[in-house]
Amino acid sequence: MKFLSLFAVAGSFASVLAAPAPEVALEKRLGPADEPKALARVTTLYNDIRQYTAVINSTAAAAGTTPTAAQKAAASPVFKSAIASINSLIVATTSDIKSGKLAKRQAATPAGGLPAELALVIEEIGGALNQIVATLGLTATLSFLNPLVGSLALLVASLIPVVNNLLAVVAALLDGVLGGLAATLAGLVL
């Protein structure tokens, strides 16, 4: 009996190996040679994000340091829309990088390259989030923060094959950004 079941398992395994595999479209493999193109795409992302962070910053400035409930209610949809737009930009950039749809670099390369440009993106978003938290409070901000964090994580993951030691650079950057955010959050009452 054991021989028969062993034979059946071995036969099933062999038939799986012999079956034709479905064709799967492989994504273009990225490497260090793609850094100038990825840098151009991340630079475009940074420039596009700045439009939305300007809206966030001006809305926060209009609400003041101690906004009323009406000012918070008016600012919340503006913030939510801007964060959703930033999230969409990050998702599109990640998709372009993963698929290899990268344009050739047109401008001069910044001093720090791709890690420095990614740092600018994260710092720009972190600064805008500080404004939102200061205006609405942490509890209201958390509702639309989760998709943004996931999108940023996917963006960083898509750039890992392009830049050596990118995770170490991003970890050091996030320690600084999150440390600043933590200092801001320490004074808030939930």
C-alpha positions as CSV (number, residue, x, y, z in Angstrom):
1,M,0.0,0.0,0.0
2,K,2.8,2.4,0.9
3,F,4.5,1.6,-2.4
4,L,1.3,2.5,-4.3
5,S,0.8,5.8,-2.6
6,L,4.5,6.7,-3.1
7,F,4.2,5.8,-6.8
8,A,1.1,8.1,-7.0
9,V,2.8,11.0,-5.4
10,A,5.9,10.6,-7.6
11,G,3.7,10.3,-10.7
12,S,1.8,13.5,-9.8
13,F,5.0,15.3,-9.2
14,A,6.4,14.2,-12.6
15,S,3.3,15.2,-14.4
16,V,3.5,18.7,-12.9
17,L,7.0,19.1,-14.0
18,A,6.2,17.8,-17.5
19,A,3.2,20.1,-18.0
20,P,3.9,23.2,-20.1
21,A,4.3,26.4,-18.0
22,P,2.1,29.3,-18.9
23,E,3.9,32.2,-20.5
24,V,4.5,35.0,-18.0
25,A,5.6,38.5,-19.1
26,L,8.7,39.3,-17.1
27,E,9.3,42.8,-15.9
28,K,12.4,44.5,-17.2
29,R,15.2,43.9,-14.8
30,L,16.6,47.1,-13.5
31,G,20.2,47.6,-12.4
32,P,22.7,50.3,-11.6
33,A,22.9,51.3,-15.2
34,D,19.3,52.5,-15.0
35,E,20.1,55.0,-12.2
36,P,20.2,58.1,-14.4
37,K,16.7,57.3,-15.9
38,A,15.3,56.4,-12.5
39,L,16.7,59.6,-11.1
40,A,15.0,61.6,-13.9
41,R,11.6,60.0,-12.9
42,V,12.1,60.6,-9.2
43,T,13.0,64.2,-9.9
44,T,9.8,64.6,-11.9
45,L,8.0,63.1,-9.0
46,Y,9.6,65.6,-6.6
47,N,8.6,68.5,-8.7
48,D,5.0,67.3,-9.1
49,I,4.7,66.6,-5.3
50,R,5.8,70.1,-4.5
51,Q,2.6,71.5,-6.2
52,Y,0.5,69.5,-3.7
53,T,2.6,70.2,-0.7
54,A,2.3,73.9,-1.5
55,V,-1.5,73.6,-1.3
56,I,-1.1,71.7,2.0
57,N,1.2,74.4,3.4
58,S,-1.0,77.3,2.3
59,T,-4.1,75.6,3.7
60,A,-2.4,75.0,7.0
61,A,-1.1,78.6,7.2
62,A,-4.6,79.9,6.5
63,A,-6.0,77.7,9.4
64,G,-3.4,79.2,11.8
65,T,-1.8,77.6,14.8
66,T,-5.0,77.0,16.8
67,P,-7.6,76.3,14.1
68,T,-11.3,76.3,15.0
69,A,-13.5,73.3,14.3
70,A,-14.8,75.0,11.2
71,Q,-11.3,75.7,9.9
72,K,-10.4,72.0,10.5
73,A,-13.5,70.9,8.7
74,A,-12.7,73.1,5.7
75,A,-9.0,72.1,5.6
76,S,-9.6,68.3,6.0
77,P,-11.0,67.7,2.4
78,V,-8.2,69.8,0.9
79,F,-5.6,67.8,2.8
80,K,-7.2,64.5,1.9
81,S,-7.4,65.4,-1.8
82,A,-3.7,66.6,-1.9
83,I,-2.5,63.4,-0.1
84,A,-4.5,61.3,-2.5
85,S,-2.9,63.1,-5.4
86,I,0.5,62.7,-4.0
87,N,-0.2,59.0,-3.5
88,S,-1.3,58.7,-7.1
89,L,1.9,60.3,-8.3
90,I,4.0,57.9,-6.2
91,V,2.0,54.9,-7.5
92,A,2.5,56.0,-11.1
93,T,6.2,56.6,-10.6
94,T,6.6,53.2,-9.0
95,S,4.8,51.6,-11.9
96,D,7.0,53.4,-14.4
97,I,10.2,52.3,-12.6
98,K,9.1,48.7,-12.3
99,S,8.1,48.5,-16.0
100,G,11.2,50.2,-17.2
101,K,9.3,53.1,-18.7
102,L,12.0,55.6,-17.9
103,A,12.9,58.6,-20.0
104,K,16.5,59.5,-20.6
105,R,18.0,62.0,-18.2
106,Q,17.9,65.5,-19.5
107,A,19.3,67.7,-16.7
108,A,22.5,67.5,-14.7
109,T,22.6,64.9,-12.0
110,P,22.3,66.3,-8.4
111,A,25.3,65.9,-6.2
112,G,23.8,63.0,-4.2
113,G,22.2,61.2,-7.1
114,L,19.1,59.1,-6.7
115,P,19.3,58.7,-2.8
116,A,19.5,62.5,-2.4
117,E,16.5,63.0,-4.7
118,L,14.6,60.3,-2.9
119,A,15.5,62.1,0.4
120,L,14.0,65.3,-1.0
121,V,10.8,63.5,-1.9
122,I,10.5,62.0,1.6
123,E,11.4,65.2,3.4
124,E,8.9,67.2,1.3
125,I,6.1,64.8,2.2
126,G,7.2,64.7,5.8
127,G,7.1,68.5,6.0
128,A,3.6,68.5,4.6
129,L,2.5,65.8,7.0
130,N,3.8,67.8,9.9
131,Q,1.6,70.7,8.8
132,I,-1.4,68.4,8.5
133,V,-0.8,66.9,12.0
134,A,-0.4,70.4,13.5
135,T,-3.6,71.6,11.9
136,L,-5.9,68.5,12.2
137,G,-4.3,66.5,14.9
138,L,-2.9,63.0,14.7
139,T,-6.2,61.1,14.9
140,A,-7.7,62.8,11.8
141,T,-4.4,62.5,9.9
142,L,-4.1,58.7,10.3
143,S,-7.2,58.1,8.2
144,F,-5.5,59.0,4.9
145,L,-1.9,58.3,5.9
146,N,-1.8,54.5,5.5
147,P,-2.0,54.3,1.6
148,L,0.7,57.0,1.4
149,V,3.1,55.0,3.6
150,G,2.5,51.8,1.6
151,S,3.1,53.7,-1.7
152,L,6.4,55.1,-0.4
153,A,7.5,51.7,0.7
154,L,6.8,50.3,-2.8
155,L,8.7,53.2,-4.4
156,V,11.7,52.5,-2.3
157,A,11.5,48.8,-3.0
158,S,11.3,49.5,-6.8
159,L,14.6,51.5,-6.6
160,I,16.6,48.9,-4.6
161,P,18.0,47.2,-7.7
162,V,19.1,50.5,-9.1
163,V,21.0,51.9,-6.1
164,N,23.4,49.9,-4.0
165,N,22.8,50.3,-0.2
166,L,19.6,52.3,-0.8
167,L,17.9,50.8,2.2
168,A,20.7,52.0,4.5
169,V,20.4,55.5,3.1
170,V,16.6,55.5,3.4
171,A,16.8,54.1,6.9
172,A,19.1,56.9,8.0
173,L,16.9,59.5,6.3
174,L,13.7,58.2,8.0
175,D,15.4,58.2,11.4
176,G,15.9,62.0,10.9
177,V,12.4,62.6,9.4
178,L,10.5,60.5,11.9
179,G,12.6,61.9,14.7
180,G,11.4,65.4,13.7
181,L,7.8,64.1,13.4
182,A,8.1,62.5,16.8
183,A,9.2,65.8,18.3
184,T,6.2,67.5,16.7
185,L,3.8,64.8,17.9
186,A,5.1,64.9,21.5
187,G,3.3,68.2,22.1
188,L,-0.1,67.1,20.7
189,V,-3.0,65.9,22.7
190,L,-5.0,63.2,21.1
